[in-house]
Amino acid sequence: MARFIKPTIEEIKVYAAEVFPQLDVGRFYDHYEMVGWVVGKNKPMKNWQAAVRLWKRNYEEWTGIRAKQDEQPDWKSRYNAAQQPS
């Protein structure tokens, strides 16, 4: 199994813009920084994108509001494009 690599805030922003634009990226990042990027009872995180989707589902359940989603989920291309100098 591949070793987990902590995402950058920019990676989270780009991914969240497509699957969960309402995500407070700073809160998400700070939460997992605080707990050492572990989930449950101290199990190392395996997939941060899945954690974003879980936060989306929780948001929808708790608020009763369906989260908006981008029509074109290609976050890696958008991230790579954002890294290119203008």
C-alpha positions as CSV (number, residue, x, y, z in Angstrom):
1,M,0.0,0.0,0.0
2,A,1.2,3.5,-0.9
3,R,2.2,5.7,2.0
4,F,-0.2,8.6,2.7
5,I,1.1,12.0,1.5
6,K,-0.5,15.0,3.3
7,P,-2.2,17.3,0.8
8,T,-1.4,21.0,0.5
9,I,-4.1,23.5,1.2
10,E,-4.1,24.4,-2.5
11,E,-4.7,20.7,-3.5
12,I,-7.7,20.7,-1.1
13,K,-9.0,24.0,-2.4
14,V,-8.9,22.7,-6.0
15,Y,-10.5,19.3,-5.2
16,A,-13.2,20.9,-2.9
17,A,-14.1,23.4,-5.6
18,E,-15.3,20.5,-7.7
19,V,-17.0,18.2,-5.2
20,F,-17.8,20.4,-2.2
21,P,-17.4,24.2,-2.8
22,Q,-19.0,25.0,0.6
23,L,-16.1,23.3,2.4
24,D,-14.2,25.5,4.8
25,V,-10.8,24.4,3.5
26,G,-8.9,26.0,6.4
27,R,-11.0,24.2,9.0
28,F,-10.7,20.9,7.2
29,Y,-6.9,21.3,7.0
30,D,-6.5,22.5,10.5
31,H,-8.6,19.7,11.9
32,Y,-6.5,17.0,10.3
33,E,-3.3,18.8,11.2
34,M,-4.4,19.0,14.8
35,V,-5.1,15.2,14.9
36,G,-2.0,14.2,12.9
37,W,-3.9,13.2,9.8
38,V,-5.5,10.2,11.5
39,V,-9.1,9.0,11.5
40,G,-11.2,7.1,13.9
41,K,-9.2,5.7,16.7
42,N,-5.8,6.9,15.5
43,K,-5.7,5.0,12.2
44,P,-3.6,6.8,9.6
45,M,-5.6,8.5,6.9
46,K,-5.4,6.7,3.6
47,N,-7.3,9.0,1.3
48,W,-7.9,12.7,2.0
49,Q,-10.3,13.1,-1.0
50,A,-12.6,10.5,0.7
51,A,-12.5,12.6,3.8
52,V,-13.6,15.7,1.8
53,R,-16.5,13.6,0.4
54,L,-17.4,12.5,4.0
55,W,-17.5,16.1,5.2
56,K,-19.8,16.8,2.2
57,R,-22.2,14.0,3.2
58,N,-22.1,15.2,6.9
59,Y,-22.8,18.8,5.7
60,E,-25.8,17.6,3.7
61,E,-27.2,15.5,6.6
62,W,-26.7,18.2,9.2
63,T,-28.0,21.1,7.2
64,G,-30.5,19.4,5.0
65,I,-28.9,21.4,2.1
66,R,-27.6,19.6,-0.9
67,A,-24.0,20.7,-1.6
68,K,-23.2,22.0,-5.0
69,Q,-20.9,20.1,-7.2
70,D,-18.8,21.1,-10.3
71,E,-19.9,19.5,-13.5
72,Q,-16.4,18.5,-14.5
73,P,-14.6,16.6,-11.7
74,D,-11.0,16.8,-13.0
75,W,-9.3,18.3,-10.0
76,K,-5.8,17.1,-10.9
77,S,-5.8,19.0,-14.2
78,R,-7.1,22.1,-12.5
79,Y,-4.5,21.8,-9.8
80,N,-1.7,21.4,-12.3
81,A,-3.0,24.4,-14.3
82,A,-3.2,26.5,-11.2
83,Q,0.5,25.8,-10.5
84,Q,1.6,27.1,-13.9
85,P,2.9,30.7,-13.9
86,S,0.5,33.2,-15.6
